[in-house]
């Protein structure tokens, strides 16, 4: 099956800085977390007494995940059986919820895509967990070391590169099973449809936006979606979109829009009573 025709730019250095305005404090940024599909919190799955070699183990894990991103692989952090079974059920349910809107008629295709989603979530969990363990170990081992900041940056950079590789392999695997539109549906399902929810909120807030401005807003939201897909929790996914909303708000403010005034107008319009129907003749 052909790969999606729409290629969203995926920056290699992670999400952009929020700039002078942080999306959390500006219009169209006050969005509640989607509690119905909240990601499971990450846990430290390495016993506290085994701190030696954690950073080297993290680098080894990066190679393991990159080599096995396209093949079935159990959780590398090897948690206890009950905990792993509970996690398996969680991601199985999440994958089913993401696939339901696609209404796939072929059972084999549905099963393969379901397995791809579960494997991707498991690989993301393992990578995030091991990154967090490496960062905590670095902090405990050398709280005042002058090179600690450089080492922390190296760990985060290695994680970012690995997330990019996992992301690319995952999307390519989806494209072999699904149409471009269906791949987009999977991406939206993994990010709580925040592209459309946020885009429509901007259109309600500023109905006078030009076509080029609408295209720019959608382009940035699609870019946010690519990054948010690889985050480990619902809060982190929303944080990615909030950073991009900060960028969008700065862009609109520079174009002369008063976002706070627009928000007041929208709030007042929503409180206004509906017009009475015209009397029948």
Secondary structure, DSSP 8 states (H G I E B T S, - for coil): ----S------TT-S----SS-GGGSTT------GGG--------S-TT--TTHHHHHHHHHHHHHHTTTS----TT---HHHHHHHHHHHHHHHHHHHHTT----HHHHHHHHHHHHHHHHHHHHHHHHHHHHHHHHHHH-TT-TTHHHHHHHHHHHHHHHHHHHHHHHHHHHHHHS-HHHHHHHHHHHTTTHHHHHHHHHHHH-TT--HHHHHHHHHHHHHHHHHHTT-SSHHHHHHHHHHHHHHHHHHHHHTT--HHHHHHHHHHHHHS---------
